[in-house]
Amino acid sequence: MQQTKTRKVTGFNKIGRDLLAKAHMALSTTRQTEVAKRLNVADSTILRRTEKYPEIMETLAASGVEDFVLTGEMKVPLEQYRWLLTVAIQYAEFELERTKGKAPDCANSTGA
C-alpha cells in the first residue's frame, strides 16, 4: 500500500491557525443571532460560513496577512514593545531595591 504525501508544515500553516483562532474568538464575543441580523441572513447560515474559515485563513496567510486588529485593539511595533518591557523591568528592579528590607504592613499585624 502506498502512503500519501503530507503537506509540509510551513509558517503559513501556523499563521493560518492563529488567524483562525482570532476569527473564532471575534465571532464568539458576539452572539450568532446578532451577526445574522447584521448580515440579514438566517442564524444557521453563520455556522455554515464558519466551516469555510480554515481555508480562508490559510489563503490569507499565504497572501501575507499575519494578524487582525479587532475593535479596541492596538498593535505596537516590536521595538516599542521591547522598550516598554525594558522600562517595566527597570521600574520593577527600582521598586524592589526601594522596598528591600522593609517588611510588609500585613506581616507586622498581631491578628488579634
Order of alpha helices (4+ residues) and beta strands (2+ residues): alpha-alpha-alpha-alpha-alpha-alpha
